[in-house]
Amino acid sequence: MLPPRIKEVKVLEDYKLLLIYENGKQRVYDMKPNLQYEAFSKLKDYALFQKVHPAGETIEWETGEDVSPKSLYLHSIEKK
């Protein structure tokens, strides 16, 4: 089962993202651990990192990087 669709994504400080799901839940995802991998190395450029947008159940950047919907949901912390 896939998590709900992401309605909005906001960039927070220190490579964290606020994910706002269609069901109203809000979760914070830390992208820093991903930046060690070659696939995400371009996103170390903070100006590029800030150009993230929702893409269905996931998020993506204009250069093609995305994160698995399950990873986003399971490795994020619910915002209270």
C-alpha positions in Angstrom: 0.0 0.0 0.0 1.3 3.4 -1.0 1.2 6.4 1.4 -1.3 9.2 0.5 -0.4 11.7 -2.2 1.7 14.7 -1.3 -0.2 17.9 -1.6 2.7 20.3 -0.8 6.3 20.2 0.1 8.1 23.0 1.9 11.9 23.4 2.3 13.0 23.8 6.0 16.5 24.6 7.2 19.3 22.1 7.1 18.0 20.0 4.2 14.8 19.1 5.9 11.5 19.0 4.1 7.9 19.4 5.4 5.7 17.0 3.6 2.0 17.9 3.6 -0.2 14.9 2.6 -3.7 15.1 1.1 -5.1 13.5 4.2 -3.9 16.5 6.3 -0.9 14.7 7.9 2.4 16.6 8.0 5.7 14.9 8.3 9.3 16.2 8.4 11.9 14.3 6.2 15.6 14.8 6.6 17.4 14.6 3.2 20.9 15.0 4.7 21.6 11.3 4.8 20.7 10.9 1.2 23.2 13.5 0.1 26.1 11.1 0.6 24.9 9.1 -2.4 26.0 9.9 -6.0 22.3 10.0 -7.1 21.6 12.9 -4.9 25.0 14.7 -5.0 23.6 17.6 -7.2 21.2 18.5 -4.4 24.1 19.6 -2.1 23.6 22.8 -4.1 21.1 24.4 -1.8 19.6 26.6 -4.5 18.8 23.5 -6.5 17.6 21.6 -3.4 15.0 24.3 -2.9 13.4 23.6 -6.2 11.6 20.5 -5.0 8.0 19.9 -5.8 5.3 17.2 -5.2 4.9 14.4 -7.7 2.0 12.2 -6.7 3.0 10.1 -3.7 6.6 11.4 -3.8 8.6 14.5 -4.4 11.1 15.3 -7.2 13.6 17.9 -8.3 14.0 19.5 -11.8 17.1 17.4 -12.3 15.2 14.2 -11.9 16.0 13.1 -8.4 13.2 11.6 -6.4 12.7 9.6 -3.2 10.6 6.4 -2.8 7.2 7.2 -1.4 7.6 4.5 1.3 11.0 5.9 2.4 9.5 9.4 2.7 6.7 8.2 4.9 8.6 5.6 7.0 11.7 7.7 7.5 10.0 11.0 8.4 8.7 12.3 11.7 5.1 13.3 12.2 4.8 17.0 12.9 2.6 17.7 15.8 
